[in-house]
Amino acid sequence: MKAEGIQALAWLLVALPLAGAAILLLGGRRTDKWGHLLGVTMSLASFVVGAAMFVQMLGYGAEERRRTVHLWEFLDVGALKVDLGLLVDPLSISFVLLITGVGSLIHIYSIGYMADDPDRRRFFAYLNLFVAAMLLLVLGDNYVAMFLGWEGVGLASYLLIGFWQYKPTAAVAAKKAFVVNRVGDMGFLLAIMLMFGTFGTVGFEQILGEGAEHVGLASQLSTGTATALGLLLLVGACGKSAQLPLQSWLLDAMEGPTPVSALIHAATMVTAGVYLIVRSAPIFEMSANAQLAVTIVGAATLLAGAIIGCGKDDIKKALAGSTMSQIGYMMLAAGLGPAGYVFAIAHLIAHGFFKAGLFLGAGSVMHGMNDEVNMRRYGALRAMMVITWATFGLGYLAIIGFPGLSGWFTKDGIIEAAFHKGGTSGAILGTCTLIGAGITAYYMSRVMFMTFYGEKRWDEKAHPHESPKVMTVPLMLLAIGSVFAGGFLVLGGFSEFLAPVVGEAGEHEFHPVTPASITAFVLMVIGAGIAWRQYGARPVPREAPAGSFVTVAARKDLYGDALNESLLMRPGQWLTRLAVWFDSRGVDGVVNGLAAGVGGSSGRLRRIQTGFARSYALSMFFGAAIIVAALLVVNV
């Protein structure tokens, strides 16, 4: 159905931040004084347009909330015809509000955080570019349009992670994120090629169908083709959402400025994989194996990320491990089918609030501690940074699933959905989510106690202080979302709102008191209690102890980099060296040898040409003699 009213202006959602990026990048130093204000204005304007579209959407009936905006013909090559258009439906508008809302708060926070950076104007240009690319990703009405946004997000993340490129660690982290994401992108690209080869189109309407019934071409897929498509899409999702085995870039991405960490880890990049899986639900529902693969990846990642978070003393890297784990919860839920889709998206939105608040809170601590990131150099900061402590604390309670806060509604909903699956797989997946809940409470309590409680452990040169209002006001707004977003979504009819896109959730609903929720609460208390005993009730040493083998493994990211080096990097280096040797000794050797042979032979033959007539006469005599002798032999 064609868009009407404000929804017909959906292109403004992408155009506004994209225009902001273009002006700031092309305007150069002339925009230094007001560039940051333009960046914030463009992001806020996009949020206003998105909010107006959402309000208009609520006035439509459930089956009328899918509207498309045709922009222009993008590709027309042989049988491949792709029109670039935008799809405004309950799923995409949910992401639009999250991206522009939380993204705008991060923009505002960045005014204070980046106040002394000489390249602040360029930073805001990259932020705008990131938001524009992410909006195109979630609004595109076909897989090619989504892929354009997908690659735009990859480019913007490279620019933002490596923003302080003069630091070798930042430059390496940016390159690592770019390379690892290319692996996932190749899976997504192959999936698009397979779609076109199978369906002859890449449009959502044709492949996925309209409405909750999903009566599109995907419903005609064979199990084998559906499995292949699902696994290729999963590879793409793993790259962007930092899921095993393509997670290694995420923790290194902390080398970028803290607002970048909040933007990547909360509202934008890491959520792209979850969006891809949920949007492609009709394809996954045609293959039980593909859905199982999604749940296995999610379960493994949520545990791995939680364990990694336990071993990090760098506050940002501890939160990065947390992001990896929480996205694992969302991926697991997305693989559960209709019973999990709503909770996957609800947790994604709630996580956007409390994780952005936690990252920006960490940035506020760093701002007051001369950019110190080692939590063993913190302690007792709650008295010096009251607002940061309070807002960070609310985000902490939300993520560990404290009853009544956002995480309690959404994460417990995922735990219930996992057990609701039934059978052995349901029991295993549910157990993984419960274990993850206990570990989450432990590592997040560890962060909270090491940072804000205990005795002060900072150097004499440090003068901790509260951040300016331009940084604390976004923290307070995000804290409000950390408290109320989950309950508002789960109890406020979000399931019915998404139903036209993802279908009915069936019998599975949120129940506040169940055996699983009680168990999750007990494990939360146990995890927080252990953390208090180790880091709250005892002095925290300024230097990290040796630790157990699990702690050592967590500090080394569960040897993910070592595994990649052993299985991919070093074999790749050997293959490269072999290719170079074969090229130089084989291909070039044959060519160079032939050239040398011709050159040498011609040099030797050239010596026959002496320039003396007697030599030529003698040569002719011997030649004639040989011919006569040959003729005599033949006649005999």
QUILIN-V184022 format. One record per residue. N is the residue number from 1. RES is the residue in one letter. OMEGA is omega in whole degrees, 0 to 359 (NA if undefined). NEAR is the number of other C-alpha atoms within 12 Angstrom. Layout:
n:res:omega:near
N:RES:OMEGA:NEAR
N:RES:OMEGA:NEAR
//
This chain:
n:res:omega:near
1:M:181:20
2:K:181:22
3:A:178:27
4:E:175:21
5:G:183:18
6:I:180:24
7:Q:176:35
8:A:179:27
9:L:181:29
10:A:180:41
11:W:178:33
12:L:180:32
13:L:180:48
14:V:187:40
15:A:184:28
16:L:179:36
17:P:177:42
18:L:176:36
19:A:177:31
20:G:179:41
21:A:182:37
22:A:181:27
23:I:183:30
24:L:181:35
25:L:182:29
26:L:181:17
27:G:177:20
28:G:185:19
29:R:180:17
30:R:181:14
31:T:184:25
32:D:187:26
33:K:184:20
34:W:183:24
35:G:181:36
36:H:178:40
37:L:177:29
38:L:179:37
39:G:178:47
40:V:182:38
41:T:181:28
42:M:179:40
43:S:178:47
44:L:179:34
45:A:177:29
46:S:178:40
47:F:180:36
48:V:178:25
49:V:179:32
50:G:179:39
51:A:178:27
52:A:177:24
53:M:179:36
54:F:179:32
55:V:178:20
56:Q:180:26
57:M:180:31
58:L:179:23
59:G:179:14
60:Y:172:20
61:G:186:16
62:A:183:22
63:E:181:24
64:E:186:25
65:R:176:35
66:R:182:40
67:R:181:38
68:T:177:32
69:V:179:30
70:H:181:28
71:L:179:24
72:W:176:15
73:E:185:14
74:F:180:17
75:L:174:16
76:D:184:13
77:V:181:10
78:G:180:8
79:A:182:13
80:L:178:21
81:K:182:19
82:V:173:28
83:D:178:26
84:L:180:32
85:G:180:36
86:L:180:42
87:L:178:43
88:V:177:42
89:D:184:45
90:P:180:42
91:L:183:44
92:S:182:42
93:I:176:44
94:S:178:37
95:F:180:44
96:V:181:47
97:L:178:40
98:L:184:44
99:I:184:52
100:T:181:45
101:G:179:40
102:V:178:45
103:G:179:52
104:S:176:43
105:L:178:43
106:I:175:55
107:H:182:46
108:I:178:37
109:Y:184:44
110:S:178:43
111:I:179:35
112:G:185:29
113:Y:183:37
114:M:186:31
115:A:184:25
116:D:181:12
117:D:182:19
118:P:181:17
119:D:183:26
120:R:180:35
121:R:179:39
122:R:178:37
123:F:180:43
124:F:175:52
125:A:179:43
126:Y:176:44
127:L:178:57
128:N:179:53
129:L:179:41
130:F:181:45
131:V:180:56
132:A:180:46
133:A:180:41
134:M:178:50
135:L:176:54
136:L:180:45
137:L:185:43
138:V:182:50
139:L:181:50
140:G:183:46
141:D:175:40
142:N:186:39
143:Y:177:41
144:V:177:36
145:A:177:36
146:M:181:40
147:F:176:40
148:L:176:29
149:G:179:37
150:W:180:45
151:E:176:34
152:G:176:33
153:V:178:44
154:G:178:42
155:L:182:30
156:A:178:38
157:S:177:49
158:Y:181:40
159:L:183:35
160:L:179:43
161:I:179:46
162:G:184:33
163:F:175:40
164:W:188:30
165:Q:177:21
166:Y:175:14
167:K:181:16
168:P:181:17
169:T:179:21
170:A:179:28
171:A:179:26
172:V:180:26
173:A:179:31
174:A:179:37
175:K:180:29
176:K:178:32
177:A:181:42
178:F:183:34
179:V:181:25
180:V:179:37
181:N:177:40
182:R:178:28
183:V:177:30
184:G:180:38
185:D:179:37
186:M:175:26
187:G:179:29
188:F:181:38
189:L:177:30
190:L:177:26
191:A:179:35
192:I:179:34
193:M:179:24
194:L:177:26
195:M:181:35
196:F:178:27
197:G:182:16
198:T:187:21
199:F:186:28
200:G:180:20
201:T:177:30
202:V:183:38
203:G:178:34
204:F:184:42
205:E:182:33
206:Q:185:25
207:I:187:32
208:L:182:36
209:G:178:29
210:E:176:32
211:G:185:31
212:A:183:31
213:E:179:22
214:H:180:30
215:V:177:23
216:G:181:26
217:L:179:27
218:A:180:38
219:S:180:25
220:Q:183:23
221:L:169:27
222:S:182:19
223:T:182:21
224:G:180:18
225:T:178:26
226:A:179:35
227:T:179:29
228:A:179:32
229:L:181:41
230:G:181:43
231:L:178:35
232:L:176:36
233:L:178:45
234:L:177:54
235:V:177:39
236:G:180:44
237:A:180:49
238:C:180:46
239:G:183:43
240:K:185:53
241:S:175:53
242:A:177:49
243:Q:178:49
244:L:4:41
245:P:183:37
246:L:185:37
247:Q:194:48
248:S:183:41
249:W:194:45
250:L:184:51
251:L:177:43
252:D:180:36
253:A:178:45
254:M:178:43
255:E:177:39
256:G:175:40
257:P:185:40
258:T:176:44
259:P:176:50
260:V:178:47
261:S:180:47
262:A:182:49
263:L:181:51
264:I:190:47
265:H:185:52
266:A:193:46
267:A:190:49
268:T:199:52
269:M:185:53
270:V:178:48
271:T:185:50
272:A:180:49
273:G:178:47
274:V:178:51
275:Y:181:49
276:L:181:49
277:I:182:47
278:V:179:45
279:R:182:52
280:S:184:49
281:A:181:46
282:P:178:44
283:I:182:44
284:F:181:42
285:E:176:37
286:M:181:31
287:S:177:31
288:A:180:25
289:N:178:25
290:A:177:36
291:Q:178:40
292:L:179:31
293:A:178:34
294:V:181:47
295:T:179:45
296:I:178:35
297:V:180:40
298:G:181:47
299:A:180:44
300:A:183:34
301:T:181:43
302:L:177:45
303:L:181:39
304:A:179:45
305:G:180:47
306:A:179:46
307:I:178:39
308:I:180:43
309:G:180:45
310:C:188:44
311:G:185:39
312:K:173:38
313:D:174:37
314:D:187:34
315:I:181:43
316:K:180:45
317:K:174:43
318:A:178:44
319:L:178:53
320:A:175:51
321:G:177:50
322:S:178:50
323:T:178:52
324:M:181:52
325:S:183:50
326:Q:174:54
327:I:175:59
328:G:175:48
329:Y:182:60
330:M:179:55
331:M:178:53
332:L:180:55
333:A:180:54
334:A:178:51
335:G:182:51
336:L:180:47
337:G:185:42
338:P:180:39
339:A:185:36
340:G:185:48
341:Y:185:48
342:V:181:53
343:F:176:50
344:A:181:53
345:I:178:52
346:A:178:49
347:H:178:52
348:L:181:52
349:I:179:50
350:A:178:48
351:H:177:55
352:G:179:51
353:F:187:52
354:F:178:50
355:K:174:56
356:A:178:56
357:G:180:54
358:L:180:51
359:F:179:49
360:L:174:53
361:G:176:51
362:A:177:51
363:G:177:42
364:S:176:48
365:V:179:47
366:M:179:36
367:H:180:34
368:G:183:28
369:M:177:32
370:N:176:23
371:D:174:25
372:E:181:28
373:V:183:32
374:N:182:30
375:M:177:41
376:R:176:34
377:R:180:36
378:Y:179:44
379:G:173:36
380:A:182:30
381:L:183:37
382:R:181:28
383:A:182:20
384:M:185:26
385:M:189:33
386:V:182:24
387:I:178:31
388:T:179:44
389:W:183:38
390:A:182:29
391:T:176:40
392:F:180:47
393:G:178:39
394:L:175:40
395:G:177:47
396:Y:180:45
397:L:180:36
398:A:186:46
399:I:179:54
400:I:177:50
401:G:177:52
402:F:185:37
403:P:177:29
404:G:179:28
405:L:190:37
406:S:184:44
407:G:180:51
408:W:180:46
409:F:189:44
410:T:182:52
411:K:176:55
412:D:175:51
413:G:177:48
414:I:178:58
415:I:179:51
416:E:180:43
417:A:179:46
418:A:178:45
419:F:180:32
420:H:179:32
421:K:177:30
422:G:178:17
423:G:181:12
424:T:181:13
425:S:178:24
426:G:179:27
427:A:181:20
428:I:180:23
429:L:178:41
430:G:178:40
431:T:177:30
432:C:180:37
433:T:178:47
434:L:178:41
435:I:178:33
436:G:179:46
437:A:179:49
438:G:179:37
439:I:178:42
440:T:179:52
441:A:181:42
442:Y:187:42
443:Y:178:46
444:M:175:53
445:S:176:44
446:R:178:42
447:V:183:51
448:M:183:45
449:F:181:40
450:M:184:43
451:T:191:46
452:F:184:39
453:Y:181:33
454:G:180:31
455:E:179:25
456:K:183:29
457:R:183:29
458:W:179:30
459:D:181:17
460:E:181:12
461:K:183:12
462:A:177:21
463:H:184:22
464:P:182:33
465:H:180:23
466:E:180:28
467:S:179:33
468:P:185:24
469:K:180:20
470:V:176:24
471:M:184:37
472:T:179:37
473:V:174:27
474:P:178:41
475:L:181:45
476:M:178:33
477:L:178:33
478:L:178:47
479:A:177:42
480:I:176:29
481:G:178:36
482:S:182:47
483:V:193:37
484:F:189:32
485:A:183:36
486:G:179:43
487:G:179:35
488:F:182:26
489:L:186:35
490:V:182:38
491:L:187:25
492:G:176:17
493:G:179:19
494:F:178:34
495:S:179:36
496:E:180:27
497:F:182:37
498:L:185:39
499:A:179:30
500:P:180:29
501:V:187:42
502:V:179:41
503:G:180:32
504:E:180:26
505:A:180:32
506:G:183:20
507:E:186:15
508:H:175:27
509:E:179:31
510:F:176:36
511:H:187:23
512:P:183:27
513:V:177:19
514:T:177:19
515:P:180:17
516:A:181:31
517:S:177:34
518:I:178:23
519:T:178:24
520:A:179:40
521:F:179:32
522:V:179:24
523:L:176:28
524:M:180:38
525:V:179:26
526:I:180:24
527:G:179:31
528:A:180:33
529:G:178:24
530:I:179:26
531:A:178:30
532:W:180:27
533:R:183:20
534:Q:189:22
535:Y:179:33
536:G:183:27
537:A:181:17
538:R:174:18
539:P:179:22
540:V:179:33
541:P:180:24
542:R:178:20
543:E:183:14
544:A:175:19
545:P:182:15
546:A:178:13
547:G:179:15
548:S:180:13
549:F:177:14
550:V:178:20
551:T:179:24
552:V:179:21
553:A:179:24
554:A:178:30
555:R:180:32
556:K:177:27
557:D:181:37
558:L:176:32
559:Y:179:22
560:G:180:29
561:D:179:27
562:A:179:16
563:L:179:20
564:N:178:23
565:E:183:16
566:S:186:15
567:L:187:15
568:L:188:19
569:M:183:18
570:R:173:16
571:P:177:15
572:G:177:15
573:Q:179:15
574:W:179:16
575:L:178:15
576:T:179:15
577:R:178:15
578:L:179:15
579:A:179:16
580:V:180:16
581:W:181:15
582:F:180:15
583:D:184:17
584:S:182:16
585:R:182:16
586:G:183:15
587:V:180:15
588:D:180:17
589:G:179:17
590:V:181:15
591:V:182:15
592:N:178:17
593:G:178:17
594:L:179:14
595:A:180:14
596:A:178:15
597:G:178:15
598:V:181:15
599:G:180:14
600:G:181:15
601:S:180:15
602:S:178:14
603:G:179:13
604:R:179:13
605:L:181:12
606:R:181:13
607:R:179:13
608:I:181:15
609:Q:185:15
610:T:183:14
611:G:179:11
612:F:181:12
613:A:180:11
614:R:178:12
615:S:180:15
616:Y:178:15
617:A:178:14
618:L:178:14
619:S:179:17
620:M:179:14
621:F:180:14
622:F:178:14
623:G:178:14
624:A:179:14
625:A:180:14
626:I:180:14
627:I:180:14
628:V:179:14
629:A:180:14
630:A:179:13
631:L:177:12
632:L:180:11
633:V:181:10
634:V:181:9
635:N:178:8
636:V:NA:7
//
